[in-house]
Amino acid sequence: MTTVRNRLEAGRRRSLADLGALRALARGPVAAGPASDVELMLGRVLRALEDAEETLQAAIPPPAGGRPGIRLLAVRRNRLAGLAEDIVAARRRGDVPATRQGLYRFHALATTSWALHTDVYARLAGITAPALQTSAS
């Protein structure tokens, strides 16, 4: 049976390829055109983050005061979802600077979110967890 930390790490690893590809796209020539490839990668990263939240919710019983750490993760994921929509819209209309800026922001926020998942798990479970490596390159 996999542990919560192992499931979080597996989700992070699954999203690294997409995060790396998105960052490479931001660094290279960003052409206008169909946004389906970008939309697919963004969606996979968001789904992995959502799965990680669900893993945490299932693993940690809520205290009487709620779970502010898990709420923080949900708020960050919602912010990333809005940013993903903006990136796709910018790509479709051919706005290269907005696409590039959005991709960089998405990469930064998503990689930080993975570190937060580990930290939230450690705090809610009352353990010390080693930090996950957040670099996608």
Phi, psi and omega per residue, in radians:
M1 nan 2.350 -3.101
T2 -1.426 2.583 3.104
T3 -1.484 2.893 3.123
V4 -1.053 -0.777 -3.129
R5 -1.082 -0.686 3.102
N6 -1.129 -0.689 3.115
R7 -1.154 -0.697 3.096
L8 -1.102 -0.767 -3.139
E9 -1.138 -0.689 3.123
A10 -1.106 -0.713 3.096
G11 -1.123 -0.730 3.118
R12 -1.098 -0.785 -3.141
R13 -1.088 -0.684 3.125
R14 -1.090 -0.585 -3.091
S15 -1.481 -0.224 -3.087
L16 -1.063 -0.699 -3.125
A17 -1.086 -0.774 3.135
D18 -1.187 -0.723 3.118
L19 -1.104 -0.702 3.100
G20 -1.125 -0.724 3.128
A21 -1.160 -0.675 3.118
L22 -1.154 -0.713 3.118
R23 -1.170 -0.687 3.098
A24 -1.101 -0.683 3.102
L25 -1.102 -0.706 3.124
A26 -1.135 -0.598 -3.118
R27 -1.363 -0.503 -3.066
G28 -1.606 -2.930 3.099
P29 -1.220 2.062 3.135
V30 -1.666 1.866 -3.111
A31 -1.695 2.631 3.027
A32 -1.223 2.762 3.099
G33 2.613 -2.880 -3.113
P34 -1.048 2.423 -3.102
A35 -1.723 0.131 -3.034
S36 -1.071 -0.685 3.133
D37 -1.130 -0.783 3.126
V38 -1.160 -0.757 -3.131
E39 -1.057 -0.695 3.126
L40 -1.111 -0.812 -3.136
M41 -1.140 -0.767 3.115
L42 -1.051 -0.752 -3.136
G43 -1.095 -0.694 3.133
R44 -1.152 -0.686 3.110
V45 -1.139 -0.782 3.138
L46 -1.094 -0.704 3.115
R47 -1.132 -0.680 3.110
A48 -1.111 -0.706 3.100
L49 -1.155 -0.702 3.106
E50 -1.125 -0.733 3.084
D51 -1.047 -0.695 3.124
A52 -1.127 -0.702 3.082
E53 -1.076 -0.771 3.142
E54 -1.114 -0.643 3.081
T55 -1.073 -0.790 3.127
L56 -1.124 -0.768 -3.137
Q57 -1.065 -0.689 -3.123
A58 -1.271 -0.531 -3.039
A59 -1.503 -0.470 -3.025
I60 -1.992 2.016 3.098
P61 -1.180 2.467 -3.101
P62 -1.270 2.357 3.019
P63 -1.326 3.004 -3.103
A64 -1.004 -0.569 -3.089
G65 -1.558 0.121 -3.109
G66 1.554 -2.986 -3.117
R67 -2.231 1.458 -3.092
P68 -1.060 -0.538 3.127
G69 -1.104 -0.733 3.132
I70 -1.227 -0.636 3.061
R71 -1.092 -0.686 3.095
L72 -1.035 -0.759 3.134
L73 -1.092 -0.719 3.133
A74 -1.138 -0.698 3.112
V75 -1.115 -0.749 3.122
R76 -1.108 -0.734 3.136
R77 -1.133 -0.690 3.092
N78 -1.103 -0.671 3.087
R79 -1.113 -0.729 3.091
L80 -1.121 -0.663 3.124
A81 -1.106 -0.732 3.087
G82 -1.120 -0.721 3.104
L83 -1.120 -0.697 3.104
A84 -1.051 -0.735 3.099
E85 -1.079 -0.718 3.121
D86 -1.122 -0.691 3.129
I87 -1.108 -0.822 -3.131
V88 -1.080 -0.757 3.135
A89 -1.112 -0.744 3.134
A90 -1.107 -0.701 3.132
R91 -1.145 -0.719 -3.135
R92 -1.134 -0.613 -3.122
R93 -1.578 0.018 3.065
G94 1.404 0.359 3.141
D95 -1.500 1.550 -3.056
V96 -1.082 -0.834 -3.134
P97 -1.048 -0.722 3.134
A98 -1.188 -0.645 3.098
T99 -1.115 -0.848 -3.122
R100 -1.060 -0.842 -3.138
Q101 -1.083 -0.743 3.131
G102 -1.107 -0.715 3.120
L103 -1.112 -0.737 3.093
Y104 -1.100 -0.781 3.133
R105 -1.098 -0.774 -3.136
F106 -1.052 -0.807 3.136
H107 -1.014 -0.848 -3.114
A108 -1.083 -0.818 -3.118
L109 -1.176 -0.679 -3.114
A110 -1.217 -0.751 3.139
T111 -1.150 -0.637 3.075
T112 -1.170 -0.626 3.126
S113 -1.059 -0.669 3.120
W114 -1.105 -0.710 3.088
A115 -1.116 -0.676 3.109
L116 -1.125 -0.649 3.108
H117 -1.010 -0.783 3.134
T118 -1.134 -0.743 -3.137
D119 -1.145 -0.766 3.130
V120 -1.086 -0.757 3.109
Y121 -1.034 -0.825 -3.120
A122 -1.058 -0.758 -3.123
R123 -1.202 -0.750 -3.118
L124 -1.234 -0.572 -3.137
A125 -1.516 -0.180 3.139
G126 1.250 0.573 3.132
I127 -2.162 2.948 3.030
T128 -1.787 2.062 -3.140
A129 -1.941 2.414 3.084
P130 -1.185 2.552 3.139
A131 -1.155 2.446 3.030
L132 -1.379 2.554 3.049
Q133 -1.233 2.280 -3.042
T134 -1.830 -0.030 -3.106
S135 -1.302 2.364 3.111
A136 -1.779 0.106 -3.140
S137 -2.075 nan nan
